[in-house]
Amino acid sequence: MNNELLEALTILEKEKNISKETLLDAIRQSLIQACRNNWKTEADNVVVNIDPDTCEYEVYALKTVVEEVEDELAQISLTKAKLIDSRYELGDTVRVDIKSKEFGRIATQNAKNVILQKIREEERKVLYNEYYEKEHDVVTGVVQRYFGRNISINLGRADATLAAEEQIRGESYRPNQRIRVYVLEVKDTPKGPRIQVSRTHPELVKRLFEEEVTEVRDGTVEIKSIAREAGSRTKIAVWSNNPDVDPVGACVGLNGSRVNAVVDELNGEKIDIINWDENPALLIENALSPAKVITVLADPDEKTAKVVVPDYQLSLAIGREGQNARLAARLTGFKIDIKNETQARESGDLLEYEEDYYDDEYYDEDGYYTDQYAEDDAYAEDDAYAEDGAYEADSSIESEYEDEDIAFDAKSDEE
């Protein structure tokens, strides 16, 4: 019997990840409770000793020697004590063995319930601790079924819920499909851990880059900020703690291998990777990529910025339905007002900077923008642009733009 118990405890320890000490303690408590139920008393003088190596156990009660017994579990008569050892006197404590096999059916059933309840509690606690450690991290799950608009995701030893608002618009999920999800929250409940996961959270992108990019994982490259419109486009700002490491190049990888792995996991979501800069003006200029910027007037206190772009770059800077400007604002934390050069001159936004522009090689003596800027940056003269500045597809450029569509993928960012 003891060998069978030892084997059962070993199996439970491996399958449920519950320590043998915890299981032995559950058995110890169940035997104590069985004694109390058998004698219908709440006496606390029952002792249970279990050898963890052999599972040999002994149950006994410590009874006080009295003249007249009022509590059979806590007291023993002097006559019976003398039968055990003639040296016992009134007031002494006698150890009396208890035969647990003689307990009634009800006491035995109660003891069994105590053990099962303890196992369930420990199993729930182990599961909760296991997944609580994965909170705010990325895990792989298997799609099980829809219930309403939500989806049940199996994470191995527990199920998680992917709520409708945490699903990427346009994505379809099939039963048994394996997907990566971000663990939003883990709560402990009487029925086990309740786990909420997400496919839309910006941190999902960050964790995926940590898995794909060694420099991000070891801290050489930091992802300073992320702005995301799930399913469409994401902008991330990166910074290198090592001057010899290019943060953008590290995240893009050879031939875009690293960033493309993340893009594939997100089902083609476009990702812009820019350099982080402590200077707000330079950061905003980078954030509006791929659009070129003439000047940025940033107010760090008010968290506002006025941006001037060439006339033919305005639609590119704003993006389709304002997406590029919107993501740049989220990425930098600044409220950004974008104007083209003509609008800026008419409103007077450039007047205080005119003197600087006069000396700039890109402006003539009257302060007007010259083609030198476009020639230096290879935009206006590039075959990829028409005379009106609209972008046209060109085989020499790997990214894909379509007129007003400013969608910018990883390959173009790499270049």
TINU-153372 format. One record per residue (C-alpha): residue number from 1; residue in three letters; chain; x, y, z. Coordinates in pm, whole numbers, plus 50000, padded with zeros to 5 digits. Example, Ala and Ser with C-alpha at 12.3 -4.5 7.8 and 13.67 -1.06 7.14 Angstrom:
BEGIN
<rec 1, 'ALA', 'A', <51230, 49550, 50780>>,
<rec 2, 'SER', 'A', <51367, 49894, 50714>>,
***
This chain:
BEGIN
<rec 1, 'MET', 'A', <50000, 50000, 50000>>,
<rec 2, 'ASN', 'A', <50279, 50241, 50090>>,
<rec 3, 'ASN', 'A', <50458, 50166, 49762>>,
<rec 4, 'GLU', 'A', <50138, 50236, 49569>>,
<rec 5, 'LEU', 'A', <50093, 50564, 49755>>,
<rec 6, 'LEU', 'A', <50451, 50666, 49684>>,
<rec 7, 'GLU', 'A', <50407, 50586, 49314>>,
<rec 8, 'ALA', 'A', <50079, 50780, 49299>>,
<rec 9, 'LEU', 'A', <50239, 51085, 49461>>,
<rec 10, 'THR', 'A', <50530, 51071, 49217>>,
<rec 11, 'ILE', 'A', <50293, 51063, 48917>>,
<rec 12, 'LEU', 'A', <50088, 51353, 49053>>,
<rec 13, 'GLU', 'A', <50402, 51553, 49112>>,
<rec 14, 'LYS', 'A', <50507, 51513, 48746>>,
<rec 15, 'GLU', 'A', <50166, 51555, 48582>>,
<rec 16, 'LYS', 'A', <50020, 51830, 48798>>,
<rec 17, 'ASN', 'A', <50350, 51996, 48893>>,
<rec 18, 'ILE', 'A', <50247, 51975, 49259>>,
<rec 19, 'SER', 'A', <50528, 51905, 49504>>,
<rec 20, 'LYS', 'A', <50526, 51581, 49701>>,
<rec 21, 'GLU', 'A', <50556, 51778, 50025>>,
<rec 22, 'THR', 'A', <50229, 51956, 49947>>,
<rec 23, 'LEU', 'A', <50053, 51626, 49872>>,
<rec 24, 'LEU', 'A', <50186, 51468, 50193>>,
<rec 25, 'ASP', 'A', <50065, 51768, 50388>>,
<rec 26, 'ALA', 'A', <49718, 51723, 50232>>,
<rec 27, 'ILE', 'A', <49716, 51357, 50344>>,
<rec 28, 'ARG', 'A', <49830, 51460, 50692>>,
<rec 29, 'GLN', 'A', <49549, 51714, 50725>>,
<rec 30, 'SER', 'A', <49292, 51468, 50589>>,
<rec 31, 'LEU', 'A', <49387, 51208, 50851>>,
<rec 32, 'ILE', 'A', <49361, 51464, 51130>>,
<rec 33, 'GLN', 'A', <49019, 51570, 51002>>,
<rec 34, 'ALA', 'A', <48910, 51205, 50975>>,
<rec 35, 'CYS', 'A', <48998, 51152, 51342>>,
<rec 36, 'ARG', 'A', <48792, 51452, 51445>>,
<rec 37, 'ASN', 'A', <48498, 51338, 51233>>,
<rec 38, 'ASN', 'A', <48520, 50983, 51368>>,
<rec 39, 'TRP', 'A', <48507, 51100, 51731>>,
<rec 40, 'LYS', 'A', <48297, 51408, 51654>>,
<rec 41, 'THR', 'A', <48533, 51643, 51832>>,
<rec 42, 'GLU', 'A', <48752, 51941, 51746>>,
<rec 43, 'ALA', 'A', <49040, 51827, 51966>>,
<rec 44, 'ASP', 'A', <49383, 51928, 51833>>,
<rec 45, 'ASN', 'A', <49591, 51658, 52000>>,
<rec 46, 'VAL', 'A', <49607, 51423, 51698>>,
<rec 47, 'VAL', 'A', <49952, 51383, 51544>>,
<rec 48, 'VAL', 'A', <50029, 51236, 51201>>,
<rec 49, 'ASN', 'A', <50386, 51155, 51098>>,
<rec 50, 'ILE', 'A', <50465, 51054, 50739>>,
<rec 51, 'ASP', 'A', <50805, 50945, 50607>>,
<rec 52, 'PRO', 'A', <50847, 51126, 50272>>,
<rec 53, 'ASP', 'A', <51085, 50860, 50141>>,
<rec 54, 'THR', 'A', <50876, 50550, 50213>>,
<rec 55, 'CYS', 'A', <50529, 50699, 50278>>,
<rec 56, 'GLU', 'A', <50515, 50499, 50603>>,
<rec 57, 'TYR', 'A', <50288, 50685, 50840>>,
<rec 58, 'GLU', 'A', <50169, 50672, 51198>>,
<rec 59, 'VAL', 'A', <49865, 50832, 51360>>,
<rec 60, 'TYR', 'A', <49838, 50880, 51733>>,
<rec 61, 'ALA', 'A', <49670, 51098, 51991>>,
<rec 62, 'LEU', 'A', <49833, 51263, 52290>>,
<rec 63, 'LYS', 'A', <49593, 51199, 52581>>,
<rec 64, 'THR', 'A', <49599, 51333, 52933>>,
<rec 65, 'VAL', 'A', <49563, 51084, 53222>>,
<rec 66, 'VAL', 'A', <49250, 51167, 53428>>,
<rec 67, 'GLU', 'A', <49028, 51000, 53686>>,
<rec 68, 'GLU', 'A', <48708, 51032, 53482>>,
<rec 69, 'VAL', 'A', <48717, 51052, 53098>>,
<rec 70, 'GLU', 'A', <48500, 51324, 52941>>,
<rec 71, 'ASP', 'A', <48666, 51341, 52597>>,
<rec 72, 'GLU', 'A', <48781, 51008, 52457>>,
<rec 73, 'LEU', 'A', <49009, 51169, 52200>>,
<rec 74, 'ALA', 'A', <49185, 51398, 52447>>,
<rec 75, 'GLN', 'A', <49174, 51199, 52772>>,
<rec 76, 'ILE', 'A', <49250, 50851, 52906>>,
<rec 77, 'SER', 'A', <49166, 50693, 53239>>,
<rec 78, 'LEU', 'A', <49439, 50614, 53486>>,
<rec 79, 'THR', 'A', <49349, 50244, 53468>>,
<rec 80, 'LYS', 'A', <49403, 50226, 53090>>,
<rec 81, 'ALA', 'A', <49717, 50435, 53115>>,
<rec 82, 'LYS', 'A', <49859, 50187, 53369>>,
<rec 83, 'LEU', 'A', <49796, 49906, 53118>>,
<rec 84, 'ILE', 'A', <50016, 50086, 52869>>,
<rec 85, 'ASP', 'A', <50287, 50169, 53123>>,
<rec 86, 'SER', 'A', <50261, 50127, 53497>>,
<rec 87, 'ARG', 'A', <50465, 50442, 53557>>,
<rec 88, 'TYR', 'A', <50193, 50679, 53430>>,
<rec 89, 'GLU', 'A', <50025, 50899, 53692>>,
<rec 90, 'LEU', 'A', <49743, 51150, 53686>>,
<rec 91, 'GLY', 'A', <49823, 51451, 53468>>,
<rec 92, 'ASP', 'A', <50075, 51266, 53251>>,
<rec 93, 'THR', 'A', <50049, 51266, 52870>>,
<rec 94, 'VAL', 'A', <50009, 50929, 52702>>,
<rec 95, 'ARG', 'A', <50069, 50853, 52336>>,
<rec 96, 'VAL', 'A', <49788, 50629, 52206>>,
<rec 97, 'ASP', 'A', <49803, 50484, 51855>>,
<rec 98, 'ILE', 'A', <49498, 50537, 51630>>,
<rec 99, 'LYS', 'A', <49397, 50275, 51375>>,
<rec 100, 'SER', 'A', <49278, 50485, 51081>>,
<rec 101, 'LYS', 'A', <49160, 50172, 50895>>,
<rec 102, 'GLU', 'A', <48880, 50138, 51148>>,
<rec 103, 'PHE', 'A', <48729, 50476, 51065>>,
<rec 104, 'GLY', 'A', <48373, 50479, 50940>>,
<rec 105, 'ARG', 'A', <48265, 50538, 50580>>,
<rec 106, 'ILE', 'A', <48171, 50903, 50637>>,
<rec 107, 'ALA', 'A', <48501, 50988, 50805>>,
<rec 108, 'THR', 'A', <48690, 50815, 50522>>,
<rec 109, 'GLN', 'A', <48491, 50998, 50254>>,
<rec 110, 'ASN', 'A', <48556, 51331, 50424>>,
<rec 111, 'ALA', 'A', <48927, 51256, 50434>>,
<rec 112, 'LYS', 'A', <48920, 51177, 50063>>,
<rec 113, 'ASN', 'A', <48742, 51505, 49989>>,
<rec 114, 'VAL', 'A', <49002, 51698, 50186>>,
<rec 115, 'ILE', 'A', <49280, 51545, 49977>>,
<rec 116, 'LEU', 'A', <49101, 51610, 49645>>,
<rec 117, 'GLN', 'A', <49019, 51967, 49742>>,
<rec 118, 'LYS', 'A', <49381, 52033, 49835>>,
<rec 119, 'ILE', 'A', <49499, 51887, 49504>>,
<rec 120, 'ARG', 'A', <49255, 52106, 49310>>,
<rec 121, 'GLU', 'A', <49362, 52417, 49500>>,
<rec 122, 'GLU', 'A', <49730, 52348, 49443>>,
<rec 123, 'GLU', 'A', <49675, 52270, 49076>>,
<rec 124, 'ARG', 'A', <49488, 52598, 49031>>,
<rec 125, 'LYS', 'A', <49761, 52784, 49216>>,
<rec 126, 'VAL', 'A', <50034, 52624, 49005>>,
<rec 127, 'LEU', 'A', <49850, 52713, 48682>>,
<rec 128, 'TYR', 'A', <49795, 53069, 48794>>,
<rec 129, 'ASN', 'A', <50162, 53117, 48888>>,
<rec 130, 'GLU', 'A', <50274, 52961, 48561>>,
<rec 131, 'TYR', 'A', <50071, 53197, 48342>>,
<rec 132, 'TYR', 'A', <50105, 53498, 48569>>,
<rec 133, 'GLU', 'A', <50478, 53485, 48491>>,
<rec 134, 'LYS', 'A', <50385, 53513, 48121>>,
<rec 135, 'GLU', 'A', <50170, 53823, 48171>>,
<rec 136, 'HIS', 'A', <50279, 54099, 47927>>,
<rec 137, 'ASP', 'A', <50461, 53842, 47717>>,
<rec 138, 'VAL', 'A', <50394, 53660, 47389>>,
<rec 139, 'VAL', 'A', <50280, 53297, 47384>>,
<rec 140, 'THR', 'A', <50170, 53054, 47115>>,
<rec 141, 'GLY', 'A', <49815, 52925, 47128>>,
<rec 142, 'VAL', 'A', <49580, 52707, 46926>>,
<rec 143, 'VAL', 'A', <49241, 52836, 46814>>,
<rec 144, 'GLN', 'A', <48968, 52616, 46962>>,
<rec 145, 'ARG', 'A', <48625, 52762, 46898>>,
<rec 146, 'TYR', 'A', <48416, 53077, 46875>>,
<rec 147, 'PHE', 'A', <48176, 53169, 47153>>,
<rec 148, 'GLY', 'A', <47985, 53473, 47041>>,
<rec 149, 'ARG', 'A', <48237, 53711, 46887>>,
<rec 150, 'ASN', 'A', <48513, 53594, 47121>>,
<rec 151, 'ILE', 'A', <48757, 53310, 47058>>,
<rec 152, 'SER', 'A', <48884, 53043, 47295>>,
<rec 153, 'ILE', 'A', <49261, 52993, 47262>>,
<rec 154, 'ASN', 'A', <49429, 52686, 47412>>,
<rec 155, 'LEU', 'A', <49768, 52776, 47563>>,
<rec 156, 'GLY', 'A', <49861, 52423, 47667>>,
<rec 157, 'ARG', 'A', <49748, 52374, 48026>>,
<rec 158, 'ALA', 'A', <49491, 52652, 48028>>,
<rec 159, 'ASP', 'A', <49250, 52830, 47795>>,
<rec 160, 'ALA', 'A', <49258, 53202, 47717>>,
<rec 161, 'THR', 'A', <49000, 53440, 47573>>,
<rec 162, 'LEU', 'A', <49068, 53652, 47265>>,
<rec 163, 'ALA', 'A', <48797, 53917, 47287>>,
<rec 164, 'ALA', 'A', <48644, 54069, 46974>>,
<rec 165, 'GLU', 'A', <48805, 54409, 47039>>,
<rec 166, 'GLU', 'A', <49148, 54245, 47070>>,
<rec 167, 'GLN', 'A', <49123, 54075, 46728>>,
<rec 168, 'ILE', 'A', <49285, 54229, 46420>>,
<rec 169, 'ARG', 'A', <49023, 54355, 46182>>,
<rec 170, 'GLY', 'A', <49017, 54145, 45869>>,
<rec 171, 'GLU', 'A', <49193, 53845, 46023>>,
<rec 172, 'SER', 'A', <49010, 53513, 46016>>,
<rec 173, 'TYR', 'A', <49087, 53237, 46264>>,
<rec 174, 'ARG', 'A', <49036, 52867, 46192>>,
<rec 175, 'PRO', 'A', <49005, 52586, 46447>>,
<rec 176, 'ASN', 'A', <49344, 52426, 46524>>,
<rec 177, 'GLN', 'A', <49525, 52729, 46379>>,
<rec 178, 'ARG', 'A', <49839, 52825, 46571>>,
<rec 179, 'ILE', 'A', <49873, 53197, 46646>>,
<rec 180, 'ARG', 'A', <50093, 53422, 46858>>,
<rec 181, 'VAL', 'A', <49911, 53631, 47117>>,
<rec 182, 'TYR', 'A', <50006, 53888, 47381>>,
<rec 183, 'VAL', 'A', <49898, 53804, 47737>>,
<rec 184, 'LEU', 'A', <49710, 54108, 47867>>,
<rec 185, 'GLU', 'A', <49598, 53989, 48208>>,
<rec 186, 'VAL', 'A', <49587, 53678, 48427>>,
<rec 187, 'LYS', 'A', <49334, 53662, 48712>>,
<rec 188, 'ASP', 'A', <49298, 53393, 48979>>,
<rec 189, 'THR', 'A', <48941, 53260, 49007>>,
<rec 190, 'PRO', 'A', <48781, 52961, 49185>>,
<rec 191, 'LYS', 'A', <48755, 52787, 48847>>,
<rec 192, 'GLY', 'A', <49118, 52843, 48757>>,
<rec 193, 'PRO', 'A', <49315, 53127, 48598>>,
<rec 194, 'ARG', 'A', <49122, 53358, 48366>>,
<rec 195, 'ILE', 'A', <49355, 53470, 48088>>,
<rec 196, 'GLN', 'A', <49292, 53760, 47849>>,
<rec 197, 'VAL', 'A', <49506, 53780, 47532>>,
<rec 198, 'SER', 'A', <49539, 54025, 47244>>,
<rec 199, 'ARG', 'A', <49647, 54042, 46881>>,
<rec 200, 'THR', 'A', <49620, 54421, 46856>>,
<rec 201, 'HIS', 'A', <49836, 54542, 47145>>,
<rec 202, 'PRO', 'A', <50149, 54742, 47042>>,
<rec 203, 'GLU', 'A', <50360, 54539, 47284>>,
<rec 204, 'LEU', 'A', <50296, 54232, 47065>>,
<rec 205, 'VAL', 'A', <50516, 54390, 46798>>,
<rec 206, 'LYS', 'A', <50785, 54472, 47053>>,
<rec 207, 'ARG', 'A', <50793, 54117, 47190>>,
<rec 208, 'LEU', 'A', <50811, 53970, 46841>>,
<rec 209, 'PHE', 'A', <51112, 54190, 46762>>,
<rec 210, 'GLU', 'A', <51276, 54077, 47087>>,
<rec 211, 'GLU', 'A', <51242, 53718, 46970>>,
<rec 212, 'GLU', 'A', <51373, 53787, 46620>>,
<rec 213, 'VAL', 'A', <51646, 54047, 46691>>,
<rec 214, 'THR', 'A', <51932, 53946, 46917>>,
<rec 215, 'GLU', 'A', <52040, 54306, 46971>>,
<rec 216, 'VAL', 'A', <51694, 54399, 47102>>,
<rec 217, 'ARG', 'A', <51683, 54093, 47326>>,
<rec 218, 'ASP', 'A', <52021, 54166, 47489>>,
<rec 219, 'GLY', 'A', <51952, 54540, 47526>>,
<rec 220, 'THR', 'A', <52201, 54671, 47272>>,
<rec 221, 'VAL', 'A', <51912, 54814, 47071>>,
<rec 222, 'GLU', 'A', <51614, 54965, 47252>>,
<rec 223, 'ILE', 'A', <51264, 55006, 47113>>,
<rec 224, 'LYS', 'A', <51185, 55349, 47254>>,
<rec 225, 'SER', 'A', <50832, 55395, 47123>>,
<rec 226, 'ILE', 'A', <50565, 55212, 46923>>,
<rec 227, 'ALA', 'A', <50255, 55338, 46744>>,
<rec 228, 'ARG', 'A', <50028, 55081, 46588>>,
<rec 229, 'GLU', 'A', <49709, 55051, 46390>>,
<rec 230, 'ALA', 'A', <49667, 54676, 46404>>,
<rec 231, 'GLY', 'A', <49634, 54503, 46071>>,
<rec 232, 'SER', 'A', <49745, 54807, 45874>>,
<rec 233, 'ARG', 'A', <50066, 54973, 45982>>,
<rec 234, 'THR', 'A', <50309, 55014, 46273>>,
<rec 235, 'LYS', 'A', <50584, 55265, 46339>>,
<rec 236, 'ILE', 'A', <50863, 55189, 46587>>,
<rec 237, 'ALA', 'A', <51145, 55417, 46701>>,
<rec 238, 'VAL', 'A', <51472, 55245, 46790>>,
<rec 239, 'TRP', 'A', <51791, 55355, 46962>>,
<rec 240, 'SER', 'A', <52132, 55189, 46988>>,
<rec 241, 'ASN', 'A', <52338, 55188, 47309>>,
<rec 242, 'ASN', 'A', <52640, 55088, 47101>>,
<rec 243, 'PRO', 'A', <52764, 55350, 46849>>,
<rec 244, 'ASP', 'A', <52893, 55069, 46628>>,
<rec 245, 'VAL', 'A', <52548, 54911, 46593>>,
<rec 246, 'ASP', 'A', <52294, 55055, 46350>>,
<rec 247, 'PRO', 'A', <51958, 55012, 46528>>,
<rec 248, 'VAL', 'A', <51747, 55025, 46214>>,
<rec 249, 'GLY', 'A', <51972, 54785, 46026>>,
<rec 250, 'ALA', 'A', <51974, 54543, 46319>>,
<rec 251, 'CYS', 'A', <51594, 54533, 46327>>,
<rec 252, 'VAL', 'A', <51560, 54501, 45950>>,
<rec 253, 'GLY', 'A', <51818, 54224, 45918>>,
<rec 254, 'LEU', 'A', <51996, 54089, 45613>>,
<rec 255, 'ASN', 'A', <51769, 54135, 45313>>,
<rec 256, 'GLY', 'A', <51489, 54221, 45554>>,
<rec 257, 'SER', 'A', <51486, 53872, 45706>>,
<rec 258, 'ARG', 'A', <51421, 53985, 46063>>,
<rec 259, 'VAL', 'A', <51149, 54240, 46001>>,
<rec 260, 'ASN', 'A', <50985, 54018, 45741>>,
<rec 261, 'ALA', 'A', <50949, 53741, 46001>>,
<rec 262, 'VAL', 'A', <50752, 53984, 46218>>,
<rec 263, 'VAL', 'A', <50549, 54106, 45919>>,
<rec 264, 'ASP', 'A', <50459, 53748, 45828>>,
<rec 265, 'GLU', 'A', <50344, 53677, 46184>>,
<rec 266, 'LEU', 'A', <50120, 53984, 46164>>,
<rec 267, 'ASN', 'A', <49979, 53875, 45826>>,
<rec 268, 'GLY', 'A', <50144, 54145, 45617>>,
<rec 269, 'GLU', 'A', <50107, 54443, 45851>>,
<rec 270, 'LYS', 'A', <50347, 54711, 45728>>,
<rec 271, 'ILE', 'A', <50620, 54823, 45968>>,
<rec 272, 'ASP', 'A', <50822, 55148, 45960>>,
<rec 273, 'ILE', 'A', <51145, 55147, 46161>>,
<rec 274, 'ILE', 'A', <51298, 55488, 46238>>,
<rec 275, 'ASN', 'A', <51583, 55623, 46446>>,
<rec 276, 'TRP', 'A', <51492, 55764, 46786>>,
<rec 277, 'ASP', 'A', <51633, 56109, 46869>>,
<rec 278, 'GLU', 'A', <51624, 56308, 47192>>,
<rec 279, 'ASN', 'A', <51572, 56620, 46983>>,
<rec 280, 'PRO', 'A', <51194, 56643, 46932>>,
<rec 281, 'ALA', 'A', <51228, 56815, 46596>>,
<rec 282, 'LEU', 'A', <51456, 56544, 46455>>,
<rec 283, 'LEU', 'A', <51236, 56271, 46605>>,
<rec 284, 'ILE', 'A', <50925, 56416, 46440>>,
<rec 285, 'GLU', 'A', <51109, 56449, 46110>>,
<rec 286, 'ASN', 'A', <51207, 56082, 46130>>,
<rec 287, 'ALA', 'A', <50856, 55980, 46237>>,
<rec 288, 'LEU', 'A', <50700, 56135, 45925>>,
<rec 289, 'SER', 'A', <50913, 55910, 45705>>,
<rec 290, 'PRO', 'A', <50895, 55840, 45413>>,
<rec 291, 'ALA', 'A', <50793, 56205, 45359>>,
<rec 292, 'LYS', 'A', <51067, 56468, 45341>>,
<rec 293, 'VAL', 'A', <51048, 56763, 45580>>,
<rec 294, 'ILE', 'A', <51163, 57124, 45530>>,
<rec 295, 'THR', 'A', <51142, 57233, 45891>>,
<rec 296, 'VAL', 'A', <50991, 57135, 46226>>,
<rec 297, 'LEU', 'A', <50888, 57393, 46486>>,
<rec 298, 'ALA', 'A', <50850, 57192, 46807>>,
<rec 299, 'ASP', 'A', <50734, 57316, 47148>>,
<rec 300, 'PRO', 'A', <50845, 57054, 47407>>,
<rec 301, 'ASP', 'A', <50645, 57220, 47685>>,
<rec 302, 'GLU', 'A', <50315, 57226, 47501>>,
<rec 303, 'LYS', 'A', <50390, 56902, 47315>>,
<rec 304, 'THR', 'A', <50292, 57063, 46985>>,
<rec 305, 'ALA', 'A', <50480, 57088, 46657>>,
<rec 306, 'LYS', 'A', <50436, 57267, 46326>>,
<rec 307, 'VAL', 'A', <50584, 57083, 46031>>,
<rec 308, 'VAL', 'A', <50648, 57226, 45686>>,
<rec 309, 'VAL', 'A', <50695, 56991, 45391>>,
<rec 310, 'PRO', 'A', <50749, 57052, 45020>>,
<rec 311, 'ASP', 'A', <50426, 57106, 44829>>,
<rec 312, 'TYR', 'A', <50447, 56776, 44646>>,
<rec 313, 'GLN', 'A', <50515, 56585, 44972>>,
<rec 314, 'LEU', 'A', <50204, 56696, 45165>>,
<rec 315, 'SER', 'A', <49985, 56398, 45075>>,
<rec 316, 'LEU', 'A', <50271, 56160, 45151>>,
<rec 317, 'ALA', 'A', <50334, 56321, 45490>>,
<rec 318, 'ILE', 'A', <49967, 56305, 45588>>,
<rec 319, 'GLY', 'A', <49909, 55959, 45444>>,
<rec 320, 'ARG', 'A', <49591, 55785, 45342>>,
<rec 321, 'GLU', 'A', <49310, 55903, 45570>>,
<rec 322, 'GLY', 'A', <49575, 56078, 45780>>,
<rec 323, 'GLN', 'A', <49738, 55753, 45891>>,
<rec 324, 'ASN', 'A', <50103, 55857, 45855>>,
<rec 325, 'ALA', 'A', <50056, 56181, 46050>>,
<rec 326, 'ARG', 'A', <49840, 56007, 46309>>,
<rec 327, 'LEU', 'A', <50097, 55736, 46377>>,
<rec 328, 'ALA', 'A', <50379, 55994, 46388>>,
<rec 329, 'ALA', 'A', <50186, 56189, 46652>>,
<rec 330, 'ARG', 'A', <50134, 55876, 46864>>,
<rec 331, 'LEU', 'A', <50497, 55773, 46824>>,
<rec 332, 'THR', 'A', <50640, 56110, 46933>>,
<rec 333, 'GLY', 'A', <50371, 56220, 47176>>,
<rec 334, 'PHE', 'A', <50338, 56556, 46995>>,
<rec 335, 'LYS', 'A', <50032, 56711, 46836>>,
<rec 336, 'ILE', 'A', <50155, 56769, 46481>>,
<rec 337, 'ASP', 'A', <50023, 57032, 46239>>,
<rec 338, 'ILE', 'A', <50147, 56967, 45884>>,
<rec 339, 'LYS', 'A', <50147, 57233, 45611>>,
<rec 340, 'ASN', 'A', <50305, 57250, 45270>>,
<rec 341, 'GLU', 'A', <50553, 57527, 45193>>,
<rec 342, 'THR', 'A', <50300, 57746, 45014>>,
<rec 343, 'GLN', 'A', <50051, 57730, 45300>>,
<rec 344, 'ALA', 'A', <50326, 57797, 45555>>,
<rec 345, 'ARG', 'A', <50441, 58109, 45373>>,
<rec 346, 'GLU', 'A', <50087, 58239, 45337>>,
<rec 347, 'SER', 'A', <50019, 58188, 45709>>,
<rec 348, 'GLY', 'A', <50354, 58339, 45810>>,
<rec 349, 'ASP', 'A', <50480, 58027, 45987>>,
<rec 350, 'LEU', 'A', <50813, 58053, 45807>>,
<rec 351, 'LEU', 'A', <50880, 58425, 45867>>,
<rec 352, 'GLU', 'A', <51083, 58383, 46185>>,
<rec 353, 'TYR', 'A', <51306, 58134, 46009>>,
<rec 354, 'GLU', 'A', <51355, 58330, 45686>>,
<rec 355, 'GLU', 'A', <51705, 58449, 45773>>,
<rec 356, 'ASP', 'A', <51824, 58093, 45820>>,
<rec 357, 'TYR', 'A', <51670, 57993, 45491>>,
<rec 358, 'TYR', 'A', <51842, 58273, 45299>>,
<rec 359, 'ASP', 'A', <52181, 58123, 45373>>,
<rec 360, 'ASP', 'A', <52068, 57767, 45306>>,
<rec 361, 'GLU', 'A', <52187, 57620, 44980>>,
<rec 362, 'TYR', 'A', <51835, 57501, 44911>>,
<rec 363, 'TYR', 'A', <51693, 57859, 44897>>,
<rec 364, 'ASP', 'A', <51768, 58151, 44667>>,
<rec 365, 'GLU', 'A', <51833, 58507, 44779>>,
<rec 366, 'ASP', 'A', <51459, 58580, 44786>>,
<rec 367, 'GLY', 'A', <51398, 58293, 45025>>,
<rec 368, 'TYR', 'A', <51219, 58071, 44772>>,
<rec 369, 'TYR', 'A', <51266, 57697, 44761>>,
<rec 370, 'THR', 'A', <51491, 57578, 44477>>,
<rec 371, 'ASP', 'A', <51523, 57251, 44290>>,
<rec 372, 'GLN', 'A', <51857, 57192, 44462>>,
<rec 373, 'TYR', 'A', <51673, 57026, 44753>>,
<rec 374, 'ALA', 'A', <51496, 56789, 44522>>,
<rec 375, 'GLU', 'A', <51812, 56717, 44326>>,
<rec 376, 'ASP', 'A', <52013, 56638, 44638>>,
<rec 377, 'ASP', 'A', <51750, 56401, 44772>>,
<rec 378, 'ALA', 'A', <51680, 56239, 44438>>,
<rec 379, 'TYR', 'A', <51305, 56283, 44464>>,
<rec 380, 'ALA', 'A', <51184, 56524, 44196>>,
<rec 381, 'GLU', 'A', <51434, 56394, 43939>>,
<rec 382, 'ASP', 'A', <51379, 56028, 44034>>,
<rec 383, 'ASP', 'A', <51204, 55813, 43777>>,
<rec 384, 'ALA', 'A', <50971, 55704, 44053>>,
<rec 385, 'TYR', 'A', <50804, 56050, 44058>>,
<rec 386, 'ALA', 'A', <50599, 56217, 43790>>,
<rec 387, 'GLU', 'A', <50618, 56587, 43711>>,
<rec 388, 'ASP', 'A', <50341, 56663, 43960>>,
<rec 389, 'GLY', 'A', <50529, 56484, 44240>>,
<rec 390, 'ALA', 'A', <50295, 56183, 44254>>,
<rec 391, 'TYR', 'A', <50473, 55858, 44324>>,
<rec 392, 'GLU', 'A', <50486, 55602, 44043>>,
<rec 393, 'ALA', 'A', <50582, 55235, 44067>>,
<rec 394, 'ASP', 'A', <50942, 55168, 43973>>,
<rec 395, 'SER', 'A', <51124, 54836, 43962>>,
<rec 396, 'SER', 'A', <51432, 54987, 44126>>,
<rec 397, 'ILE', 'A', <51237, 55056, 44444>>,
<rec 398, 'GLU', 'A', <51111, 54757, 44638>>,
<rec 399, 'SER', 'A', <50844, 54933, 44845>>,
<rec 400, 'GLU', 'A', <50498, 54974, 44695>>,
<rec 401, 'TYR', 'A', <50312, 55301, 44682>>,
<rec 402, 'GLU', 'A', <49994, 55373, 44495>>,
<rec 403, 'ASP', 'A', <49925, 55746, 44442>>,
<rec 404, 'GLU', 'A', <49767, 55860, 44770>>,
<rec 405, 'ASP', 'A', <49848, 55531, 44943>>,
<rec 406, 'ILE', 'A', <50157, 55596, 45155>>,
<rec 407, 'ALA', 'A', <50180, 55241, 45290>>,
<rec 408, 'PHE', 'A', <50545, 55184, 45362>>,
<rec 409, 'ASP', 'A', <50674, 54835, 45419>>,
<rec 410, 'ALA', 'A', <50986, 54699, 45582>>,
<rec 411, 'LYS', 'A', <51186, 54671, 45263>>,
<rec 412, 'SER', 'A', <51160, 55041, 45182>>,
<rec 413, 'ASP', 'A', <51260, 55127, 45538>>,
<rec 414, 'GLU', 'A', <51562, 54904, 45508>>,
<rec 415, 'GLU', 'A', <51676, 55095, 45201>>,
***
